[in-house]
Amino acid sequence: MLALKEKGFPIKGVYDTETLHNHARKYDLPIIITEKIIRPGWLGANKGLLQVLYERGWVDKENWRKYTLNGRESEKDENGKVKEQFLPYVLRDLMANCADFKEEKSAMEDLFQKLSAKGPNKIELLPSPKYHPEIAGEGVEFAFGLLKKMYRSIPLVIKKGKENFEKAIEQSVRFITRIHMNKFAGKCRRYMLAYMNQAKLSSDSPPSLTLEGIEKFQKSCKTHRNTADMDKGYITQIFVESCSVKNGNREENT
């Protein structure tokens, strides 16, 4: 149809196959067009954990069907942990035991190392423990949570368009004050003290950073934890107090 249209044939209405074939012959167009279908192969594709571990000699190729990403439900105990006899078939656990994987630098660590090599000053990254954002920096995750709370409070109609979106982001950032950061830093340090105390109690064994050990506020960590969700009530309280103060100042100024 497109080839006929390019030849100036008026495409109007519905045509049967025979009519189209006749018009194609009239314009010396082929009736049958052969196209190659290229099916993507493995070249350039990412390798999975099973393939990577197989190349390292960690996989028994005779029993490769036994391997799973995190273990089958039937292979776990009452606490949801994979039983010891099944751990050799858990891909994530096998990869975590590879020395090069343990020592692999993150993209940010690699960037800081390159920047340090270029300049006179050394830039060092001290990452917070995974799954525990409440002790990151000086309460920076709480600041992010408050920023998002402020941004979401702005009506959608005001945020439409690139320029309005950027203004909303700037307004949300400016909403956070030094007083907020002092409060968040204090809360962050209290969490740090709780972790340190729990570590001291477990001096003869690995720290048990569980619900009971850290303010009884968290479940056993299995996925990434979000401070904005965990301490939503606390961040909401700060947000409401700040809005009240700002509104009060606005009324006094008017």
N, C-alpha and C positions, 0 to 999 in steps of 0.2 A: 504493500500500500504506500509506504513512504517513497519507494523508488518511482512509482507511478505519479505521485504528487510532485516529485522533483522534476518530472518530465512535462508537467503542466496539465496532467489529467485531473479534472475536477472531482474531488472525493466528496460526493454527496449521496446520502441514502445508503442502502445496503445492497451489496452485490454478491451474486453467487460465485462459486469457484470458477466455473467455466467462463463466465464473463470476464473475470479478472485475468484469467489465463489468456484470453483472446486479446485483451488490451495490452498485456505484457508482451505478447508476440508482436503486436503492432508497433510498440516502442522499442523492439529488439531487446527486451529484458529477459533474463533467465527465469525459468519457471521454478527451478529447484536451486536453492542456495545451500552450499555445504559449509558449515562452520566447525572449527576445532573447539572441542570442550577440554579445557585444561583443568585437570584435577590436582589440587595442591598436595604435595607430598610432605616428607619429613624435613626437607632442606630448609634451614632457617627457623624451624619450629622449636619451641621450648621443650626441654626434657622434663619428664615427671620425676617424682622422688624414686619410684620403682626403678626406672632406667638408670638414674644417677647412682643409686646404691648398688645396682647390678654391676655397673662398670667398675665399681670400687671393690667388688667381691663380697659384698655384705648380703647378697640375696641368693638363696638356694633355688636355682632354676627348676629343680624337680618339684618344688612345692610353692611355686610363685603365686598360686591362687590363694594361699593362706594369708598373704600380706594384705593389710588394710592401712588406711591413713591414721586412724586414731584407735583402732581396736573395735571388735564387734561387741554388741551389748551382752551377748552370752559369755563373753570372755572377761567381764568386769565384775568386781565384787560389790557388796552392798553400798560402798561409798562412791561407786562410779569409777574406780581406778582399775586399770587393766591388771589382771593377775600376772604374777611374775613369770609363770611358764609361757605366757603368750607375748611378753614384751619383745622377744626376738623377731616377731612378725608385725610389729607396729612401725610403720615407716617413719613417722615423726620422731619417735624415740631413737631409732637407729641413726637418723641424720643428726640428731642433737648430740650424739656421742662421737661424731666425727670431729677430730681436732681442728681441722681447717675451718669447719663450719662454726665451731665455738669461737675461734679467734678472728673470724671475718669482721672487717671493719665496716661500719655503716657508711652510706654515701656522704653523710654530714661529717663524720670523722675523717674520711678521705679528703674532703674539701678543706677542712681546717688544717690538715697536715700539709696540703699543697700550698695553702695561703701562708702558712708559717715558714715554708721553705723559701718563699719569694721575698718576704719582708723581714725587718729586724725583730719584730715581735712574734712571740710564740702564742698560737691560739690553741687552747686545749678544751676539749669537750668532756664534761662530767655528766654523763647521762643518769637520770633517775632510774630506780628499779622499774622494770616492766610491771604493768598492771596496778601501779600505785601512784596515780597522777596527783594525789593530794599532797605529796611531799616534793613535787617538782618545783624547782626554782624557789622563789619567795612567794608562793601562792599564785603563780601565773595561771594555773588552770582555773582557779576561782575567778580570776580577772576575765579570762576568756568566757566563762559561763555568764558573768554579769554583762559582758559586752553583747553576747548573743541574746540575752534577756532584753536588753535595751533595744537592740535592732528589731527583734520580733514584736516589740510594743509599738513600733512605728507603723501606721496604716500602710497597707500594700499600695494604695493609689499614690502615696507620696514617694514610694521607692521605685516607681516605674521609670525605665529609661536609664542609660548609663550614668548620666550626670547626676540624676536624683539618687541613684544607687550609691555613688561615691560620696555624696553629701550625707546620706544616711549612715554609711560606714564611719565617716569622720565624726558625725554627731555621737555615734555609739562609743567611739574611742575616747572622745573628749568627756563623755559622761563619767568615766572612771577617774577618780581623784586620788591624791596622795593618802587621804583618810581611808579610802577603800583598800589601797594596797597595804597600808599598815595593818588593817584588820585581817586581810588575807594572809599576810606574812606571819602574823601571830598564830593564826589557826594552823598554818603550815608547820610552824615550829612545834606546836603542841603535838601534831601527828608524828613529827620526827622523834620527839621525846618518847612517845608511846612505842615506836618501833625500836628505839635504842633500849628501852626498858625490857621489851619482850626479848631482844637479843641477849641481854644480860641474864635473863631468867633461863635462857637456853644455851648457856655458855658451853656446856658439855655436848651439845648436839646442834644441828642446824636450826636457826630460828623458826618458830612456828607462827608465821604471820597469818593468823586465822581470825575468824569472827570474834572468838573469845579474847584473843590477844590484843587486838586493835579496836578498842572501844565498842566491840560487838556490833559494828556497823556494816560489815561486809560479809559476803558469802565467799566460799573458797573460789579463788580466781581461776577461771577457765577461759575468759575472753577479755578483750580490752575493756577497761573500766573508765567511765566518763564522770568526772567530778560534777559537771553541770547536772547530771541525772541523779547521782548519789546524794549530793547535798543541795538538791533543788530548793528545799525549804529555806535553808540558810541563805542562798543566793537571792531567793525571792524576798526574804526579809530585808536584806541590804538594799535591794532594788526599790522596794516600797518606801523605806526610810529616806532614801536619796531623792526619790520623786517628791516626797512630802516636803523635804527641805528646799528643793528647787522651786516648787510651787509657792511655798511660803515667801521666799525671797522675791519671786516675781510679783506677788501681791503687794509687798512692801515697796518695791520700786515703782509700781504703778500708782 
